[in-house]
């Protein structure tokens, strides 16, 4: 979906976005500096740069090819220079496939789209609306039309964006593993007319039978849950080629999104997911719940 396909990159990274490549470079530089037991001030001195410059590189600013090679040599990772140069080239050449739809995506959501496109595993909890990756065109249209701030053209672009994101479920090298827990109320919160809702639930059933998609419904009678006071959230896992990347958590808020990247924060959300998976119906029972909801659509 992106316009870059660097032959020297492993398949898991070839469909990456600029955000994914920048993240990989930044995290690798930080990881290797720490392994070399070098404070930022020492790395900056050897590079004849400021400490702020080293900090910026570790936060996602792209280095020059010369700085990259000097740092890798300094960190004892000269053998990684060819791979990292390929990555740097990819980061500069890659284009986001959704650029033409930028009018419907707030700037803060660009990072999410870039990271989602390169994730190997997405674990979601949805309590209000079905995840965009599982929405039909008609359901997505109804959801977006519910936002009175959007004109018809923006709605159409927003729908195309959601459908475009779904291509990660079918990518050639390795489709993403999607594991989602849905609050049962989502199945009954009607979007659009009855046909739209029935077709959406039928689509959900079909998707639940795919090998890399796991859908569980959290029943009404599940009782107290670890996510009852929060909104939707996503835990992302990335390819092992992204050295030192612990993954991240994205929490959807009314006015934007919040990212959690500290290991203890990620661990907390993973524990919440483990609890949700245990409380939710298994996949066989989940299909029965979805079928029942389909019959009750009016």
Secondary structure, DSSP 8 states (H G I E B T S, - for coil): --S---TTS-HHHHT--HHHHHHHHHHHHHHHHHHTT--HHHHHHHHT--HHHHHHHTTT----HHHHHHHHHHTT-GGGHHHHHHHHHHHHH---TTGGGGGGS-HHHHHHHHHHTTEEEEEEEESSS--GGG--HHHHHHHHHT-TT--HHHHHHHHHHHHHHGGGGS-SS---EEEEEEETHHHHS--SSHHHHHHHHHHHHHHHTSTTEEEEEE-GGG-S-TTTTS--EEEEEE-TTSTT---EEEEEETTEEEEE-SHHHHHHHHHHHHHHHHHS--HHHHHHHHHHHHHH--
